[in-house]
Amino acid sequence: MMNRRNVCMLAFAAVAGIAMAPFPQARADALSDIGARGTIRIAVPQDFPPFGSVGADMTPQGYDIDIANLIGEKLGAKVEIVPVTSANRIPYLQTNKVDLVISSLGKNPDREKVIDFSEAYAPFYNGVFAPADVAVAKAEDLAGKTVGVTRGAIEDLELTKVVPASVEIKRYEDNNGTISAFLSGQVEVIATGNVVAAAILEKNPPKRPELKFLIKNSPCYIGMNKEQPALMAKINGIIAAARSDGALNTISQKWLKVDLPADL
């Protein structure tokens, strides 16, 4: 059994521990921290071209990497690229491993509960694409046409609900199959994402797919921790300036082969 002296010592230690325990503090100013370090840590994708991948020289490349470097330049900070996956990009932000997430990040209510989002910086959407000489502006215009889709993709599920019965939908097992079907002329119309359309345009085909109408629009945003008004204002200012001076459009043309949408 403990004697009275030991009990008193334990009690004193407990009280002292409570007294010395830090009180909850407001989140540090991330923009000030970036300035003090002289570096900004940015989470980027490593396996999702054209937004982020590893080039032949083993350096990161893509739309998101160019945006990260643009932000670092405008902040006067050295960019520390931190490769992430879809699964760990938000946890890296929440555990302060990075200052920003620039990783083709879409906005949804669940994510908005835990992090904040900048203005949109890149287009990301699913739509119906066809060459310029194919007159399609809505689902009804697909009547009598053959449409290629990737089996089970969101554009497959959504388009199936609304197209006329006379539309022949050819389903392929992956995006490469859908791309090949368009390039070989097996289908004249495809329902896919703008990233897949960019991959087709990269091959410089004789018939170039252009967007006819949207199925689902989900632009990309920059993620940051909550309660960072100074950083948010700075990042939004950089995005607005890049949109105004054409820098964003240049990046879109470089990686997606299309102009930045006017309504982004």
Summary of the structure (lengths in Angstrom):
residues: 264
radius of gyration: 24.6
end to end distance: 71.9
largest distance: 93.5
contacts: 812
relative contact order: 0.16
helix: 40%
strand: 25%
